Amino acid sequence: MAEKITVSLIKADVGGWPGHSLVHPDLIKTAKKELEKEKGKLLIDFHVTNCGDDLELLMTHRKGVDSEEVHHLAWNTFEEATKVAMNLKLYGAGQDLLGEAFSGNIKGLGPGVAELEFDERKAETIIAFMMDKTDPGAFNLPIYKMFADPFNTIGLVIDPNAVSGFTFEVWDILESKKVFMKCPEELYKMLALIGAKSRYVIKNVFPKKGGKLPSEQSAATISTEKLYEIAGDYVGKDDPVALVRAQSGLPAVGEILEPFTFPHLVAGWMRGSHNGPIMPVSQKNAICTRFDGPPRVIALGFQIANGKLVGPVDLFDDPAYDLARMKAQRAADYMRQHGPFEPHRLPCADMEYTTLPAILRELEKRFEKL
């Protein structure tokens, strides 16, 4: 039996151009050069792109999840790109590289990581989602709709291989705990958690036991690294990524994309301190300019053939999402008119990890008891 395929999507902000808008082409070129050295050796294939100011490395290999070799390659690639960013004096050069040195695993050092390991099917479809100017909880609503909402995913009703539902792995990112919840049996209980998206985030979705697909092989995975939890201070947005497998017992491509026709409100945007609509855009339009936003999401579709990436297809480069983009712009107008007031600005609990506490500390000694 062939070894399993691993798909690793690892991202980092190593310098914005200008400000927090884009990744400079020289950083893309540098990353491609570094990964090309390992193609046919450590890596089977790779694709380098960007979403806003985040450099995105998509790699296929047979080393499994959390491979020290693959993570080290990604870390070294980001370090090389950082050198270029520093020479160009790009904004926030190397800001997501929080660790002083690689220590066996890239997790906890700043970059975001989403990885899937699986037996490659006869037709293996996978979608790589990348977001900019938001946090990991931004994926809660769309992932829930893909794998648990029959009004979104008709396969949950009419596909014999999907009708039993899926198991969700939910993380409490404040207390570093996780829970597995079966849907539809525990759907309402799960919604009680994931609706609080600043604390509870979906990490993985698994097929149920006894179905067409192995229950231990994740169908979807989301990066959950929150930079303020790692650094203890505001160091930028979290900008999550996700990998979602499609078809043959899993949601179809159209069912996976459908949730993004609703530009739901997410946390992040300017200075990581505001709620705003997530706008589905083509990769070329993943440039965050209006108030450093609004938050963006891109979707790149691939077929995988013996580990080779056949693609990408830029799935949101489609007029079918024009109305969603218009809704997002109208929502952005509405939210922006609140200025520094909630609910545009995040609530106090979330603002604790921004630059606001430095301002409040200056005012503490001026407060008087009532």
Legacy VTK file of the C-alpha trace (Angstrom):
# vtk DataFile Version 3.0
C-alpha trace
ASCII
DATASET POLYDATA
POINTS 370 float
0.000 0.000 0.000
1.332 3.446 -0.930
2.482 5.801 1.787
0.038 8.475 2.802
0.220 11.920 1.238
0.682 14.931 3.506
-0.391 18.412 2.453
1.141 21.218 4.528
-0.005 24.828 4.303
2.297 27.101 6.315
2.102 30.898 6.284
3.832 33.868 7.832
3.892 37.638 7.559
7.560 38.430 6.986
7.092 41.929 5.586
4.311 44.026 4.060
4.411 46.145 0.910
3.405 48.886 1.536
2.345 48.702 5.167
0.123 45.639 5.619
-1.129 45.494 2.015
0.775 42.902 -0.037
3.744 40.565 -0.294
6.546 41.974 -2.468
7.259 39.825 -5.585
10.886 39.333 -4.478
9.665 37.455 -1.375
7.590 35.126 -3.563
10.618 34.582 -5.816
12.853 33.837 -2.822
10.393 31.323 -1.358
10.045 29.515 -4.694
13.825 29.304 -4.995
14.174 27.777 -1.516
11.413 25.197 -1.988
12.597 24.272 -5.482
15.820 22.965 -3.913
13.801 20.246 -2.155
11.386 19.336 -4.946
11.804 15.680 -5.788
13.635 15.133 -2.510
11.925 16.207 0.716
8.954 17.629 -1.194
6.862 16.064 -3.926
5.474 19.400 -5.064
4.789 22.942 -3.849
2.957 26.166 -4.634
3.899 29.615 -3.322
1.437 32.497 -3.207
0.188 35.260 -0.946
-3.017 36.454 0.641
-2.611 40.113 1.468
0.707 40.524 3.287
1.030 36.831 4.188
3.505 34.579 2.394
1.844 31.180 1.840
3.717 27.886 1.337
1.654 24.907 0.150
3.715 21.702 0.089
3.074 17.993 -0.538
5.292 15.241 0.849
5.256 11.830 2.572
6.773 12.877 5.899
3.516 13.139 7.846
2.024 15.898 9.964
4.427 17.873 12.192
7.488 16.726 10.243
10.581 18.392 11.664
12.213 18.384 8.207
9.273 20.054 6.466
8.716 22.589 9.240
12.426 23.412 9.264
12.316 23.983 5.511
9.381 26.382 5.942
11.171 28.215 8.774
14.365 28.601 6.744
12.312 29.798 3.767
10.650 32.473 5.899
14.048 33.512 7.281
15.458 33.909 3.770
12.402 35.927 2.744
12.831 38.071 5.868
16.381 38.968 4.791
14.980 40.214 1.486
12.224 42.105 3.327
14.795 43.821 5.547
16.863 44.876 2.548
13.740 46.362 0.978
12.778 47.928 4.333
9.344 46.340 4.112
6.958 46.996 6.968
7.123 44.563 9.900
9.903 42.466 8.347
9.953 39.069 10.065
7.117 39.987 12.425
5.641 36.469 12.534
8.993 34.810 13.293
8.701 35.044 17.070
11.130 32.311 18.049
14.857 33.009 18.133
15.628 29.684 16.470
13.860 26.621 15.086
13.489 23.960 17.755
11.964 20.924 16.018
8.500 22.243 15.175
7.315 25.512 13.683
4.199 25.607 15.893
4.494 28.179 18.653
7.081 30.173 16.739
4.647 32.475 14.935
3.715 31.011 11.513
0.270 29.460 10.993
0.084 25.766 10.134
-2.649 23.563 8.614
-1.756 19.996 7.605
-3.643 16.935 6.352
-2.365 13.373 5.993
-4.462 10.880 4.036
-4.613 7.977 1.624
-4.899 9.563 -1.811
-8.245 8.669 -3.358
-8.967 7.815 -6.996
-9.867 11.488 -7.460
-8.429 13.675 -4.686
-9.856 17.209 -4.561
-8.577 19.725 -2.022
-9.195 23.432 -1.442
-6.669 25.683 0.271
-8.312 28.651 2.004
-6.210 31.619 3.093
-7.445 34.632 5.066
-5.908 38.005 5.829
-6.741 40.536 8.552
-8.683 38.192 10.817
-8.285 35.432 13.407
-8.787 31.617 13.533
-12.416 31.915 14.677
-13.285 33.355 11.256
-13.468 29.780 9.935
-15.997 28.576 12.535
-19.136 29.614 10.656
-18.125 28.445 7.152
-16.692 25.105 8.362
-19.858 24.480 10.406
-22.009 25.209 7.343
-19.895 22.967 5.086
-20.038 19.905 7.347
-23.153 20.322 9.510
-25.776 22.552 7.833
-28.110 20.706 5.417
-29.399 24.042 4.123
-25.864 24.627 2.821
-24.715 21.070 2.080
-27.427 18.953 0.478
-25.078 15.961 0.619
-25.890 15.709 4.332
-29.417 14.791 3.231
-29.030 12.838 -0.012
-25.488 11.371 -0.006
-25.483 7.939 1.741
-21.810 8.449 2.585
-22.398 11.797 4.322
-25.830 11.448 5.905
-24.429 10.139 9.208
-22.573 13.430 9.679
-19.100 14.332 10.910
-17.074 14.652 14.095
-15.698 18.082 14.975
-12.563 18.684 17.035
-13.064 21.982 18.876
-10.248 23.743 20.711
-10.527 26.074 23.686
-7.577 28.269 22.727
-7.580 30.199 25.993
-7.257 27.155 28.253
-5.486 24.847 25.764
-8.138 22.111 25.847
-10.046 20.254 23.143
-13.288 18.323 22.796
-14.670 16.024 20.074
-18.321 16.571 19.185
-20.468 14.435 16.897
-22.910 16.115 14.558
-25.819 16.128 14.085
-26.227 14.446 17.525
-24.448 17.222 19.452
-25.050 20.047 17.022
-26.713 22.463 19.433
-24.110 21.888 22.133
-21.347 22.490 19.618
-22.946 25.738 18.475
-22.913 26.902 22.097
-19.123 26.701 21.881
-18.158 27.734 18.364
-20.479 30.742 18.377
-17.957 32.214 20.839
-15.329 32.278 18.124
-12.724 34.312 19.997
-12.275 31.374 22.396
-13.562 28.155 20.804
-12.312 27.301 17.318
-12.817 24.311 15.046
-9.460 22.609 14.497
-10.389 19.448 12.552
-13.395 17.709 11.010
-13.388 13.902 10.720
-15.657 11.424 8.902
-17.714 9.189 11.202
-16.559 5.626 11.854
-17.989 3.002 9.513
-18.251 5.345 6.553
-16.561 5.398 3.163
-13.502 7.289 4.406
-11.095 6.470 7.274
-12.410 8.162 10.419
-8.909 9.031 11.634
-8.035 11.000 8.496
-9.186 14.597 8.819
-11.395 16.009 6.087
-10.672 19.613 7.052
-8.125 21.357 9.239
-7.641 24.974 10.316
-4.615 26.796 11.685
-5.356 27.866 15.266
-2.205 29.777 16.192
-3.043 33.124 17.816
-0.038 35.408 17.796
-0.950 37.241 20.985
-1.200 33.930 22.829
2.316 33.103 21.644
3.918 36.493 22.185
1.855 37.778 25.110
1.373 41.079 23.320
-0.084 42.496 20.108
2.194 41.490 17.246
-0.212 41.511 14.286
-3.227 39.674 12.970
-3.462 35.887 13.028
-4.542 35.432 9.422
-5.616 31.761 9.482
-5.421 29.153 6.725
-7.419 25.960 6.168
-7.307 22.824 4.035
-10.588 21.137 3.055
-10.913 17.880 1.114
-13.898 17.557 -1.220
-16.170 15.080 -3.032
-16.840 11.334 -2.645
-18.379 11.191 0.811
-17.293 14.734 1.660
-18.967 18.026 0.715
-18.739 18.904 -2.978
-16.617 21.850 -4.094
-19.720 24.001 -4.525
-20.943 23.098 -1.033
-17.552 24.029 0.429
-17.556 27.431 -1.280
-21.226 28.268 -0.643
-20.787 29.588 2.951
-18.665 32.451 1.644
-21.615 33.907 -0.281
-22.437 35.414 3.134
-19.690 37.853 4.212
-20.063 37.215 7.946
-18.475 39.521 10.508
-15.037 38.533 11.767
-12.550 40.040 14.200
-9.370 41.700 12.957
-9.239 44.364 10.242
-7.323 47.540 11.185
-4.735 46.941 13.952
-6.469 43.640 14.733
-9.014 45.678 16.682
-12.224 45.764 14.640
-15.118 43.625 13.445
-15.707 43.588 9.708
-17.050 41.452 6.851
-14.918 38.698 5.328
-14.804 39.307 1.575
-14.260 36.369 -0.839
-11.890 37.556 -3.559
-9.630 36.278 -6.320
-5.983 35.907 -5.386
-5.027 38.998 -7.388
-7.570 41.017 -5.380
-6.317 39.820 -2.002
-4.859 43.241 -1.309
-6.042 44.879 1.908
-6.212 48.633 1.440
-9.456 50.036 2.851
-8.754 50.594 6.553
-6.200 47.798 6.013
-9.038 45.595 4.838
-11.761 44.630 4.819
-10.709 41.069 5.768
-10.177 38.835 2.730
-10.401 35.118 1.939
-9.102 33.318 -1.140
-9.750 29.723 -2.220
-7.335 27.792 -4.425
-8.555 24.451 -5.745
-6.321 21.508 -6.647
-6.532 17.909 -7.745
-3.749 15.804 -6.257
-2.176 13.117 -8.451
0.474 10.997 -6.719
1.270 13.971 -4.542
1.527 16.421 -7.452
-0.540 19.605 -7.215
-2.719 19.893 -10.317
-3.744 23.539 -10.243
-4.496 25.930 -8.774
-7.908 27.097 -9.883
-8.718 30.499 -8.356
-12.207 29.575 -7.184
-13.422 32.992 -6.044
-12.390 34.565 -9.364
-15.992 34.217 -10.456
-18.792 36.782 -10.927
-21.035 34.449 -8.892
-19.393 36.043 -5.811
-19.922 39.634 -6.970
-23.040 39.992 -4.818
-21.146 38.686 -1.765
-18.448 41.243 -2.412
-21.055 43.992 -2.725
-22.646 42.882 0.553
-19.226 42.991 2.166
-18.631 46.534 0.931
-21.997 47.687 2.260
-21.306 46.006 5.599
-17.881 47.659 5.648
-19.527 51.061 5.108
-21.958 50.408 7.945
-19.305 49.202 10.393
-16.864 51.995 9.561
-19.448 54.632 10.446
-19.173 53.477 14.078
-15.595 54.738 14.168
-14.008 53.917 17.565
-17.285 52.667 19.056
-18.290 49.048 19.571
-19.401 46.855 17.846
-16.973 48.044 15.127
-14.172 48.184 17.651
-13.713 44.876 19.462
-15.014 44.473 23.038
-12.634 45.224 25.906
-11.703 41.586 26.549
-10.337 41.238 23.001
-8.730 44.691 23.047
-6.473 43.548 25.901
-4.160 42.071 23.292
-3.892 45.186 21.125
-1.998 48.435 21.657
-4.890 49.910 23.695
-3.587 48.786 27.151
-0.576 51.077 26.737
-2.987 54.027 26.459
-5.112 52.885 29.400
-2.074 52.491 31.673
-1.351 56.185 31.256
-4.865 57.008 32.470
-4.993 54.634 35.470
-3.537 57.096 38.001
-6.099 59.737 36.978
-9.143 57.647 37.912
-10.902 58.559 41.185
-13.240 56.429 43.279
-16.942 57.274 42.916
LINES 1 371
370 0 1 2 3 4 5 6 7 8 9 10 11 12 13 14 15 16 17 18 19 20 21 22 23 24 25 26 27 28 29 30 31 32 33 34 35 36 37 38 39 40 41 42 43 44 45 46 47 48 49 50 51 52 53 54 55 56 57 58 59 60 61 62 63 64 65 66 67 68 69 70 71 72 73 74 75 76 77 78 79 80 81 82 83 84 85 86 87 88 89 90 91 92 93 94 95 96 97 98 99 100 101 102 103 104 105 106 107 108 109 110 111 112 113 114 115 116 117 118 119 120 121 122 123 124 125 126 127 128 129 130 131 132 133 134 135 136 137 138 139 140 141 142 143 144 145 146 147 148 149 150 151 152 153 154 155 156 157 158 159 160 161 162 163 164 165 166 167 168 169 170 171 172 173 174 175 176 177 178 179 180 181 182 183 184 185 186 187 188 189 190 191 192 193 194 195 196 197 198 199 200 201 202 203 204 205 206 207 208 209 210 211 212 213 214 215 216 217 218 219 220 221 222 223 224 225 226 227 228 229 230 231 232 233 234 235 236 237 238 239 240 241 242 243 244 245 246 247 248 249 250 251 252 253 254 255 256 257 258 259 260 261 262 263 264 265 266 267 268 269 270 271 272 273 274 275 276 277 278 279 280 281 282 283 284 285 286 287 288 289 290 291 292 293 294 295 296 297 298 299 300 301 302 303 304 305 306 307 308 309 310 311 312 313 314 315 316 317 318 319 320 321 322 323 324 325 326 327 328 329 330 331 332 333 334 335 336 337 338 339 340 341 342 343 344 345 346 347 348 349 350 351 352 353 354 355 356 357 358 359 360 361 362 363 364 365 366 367 368 369
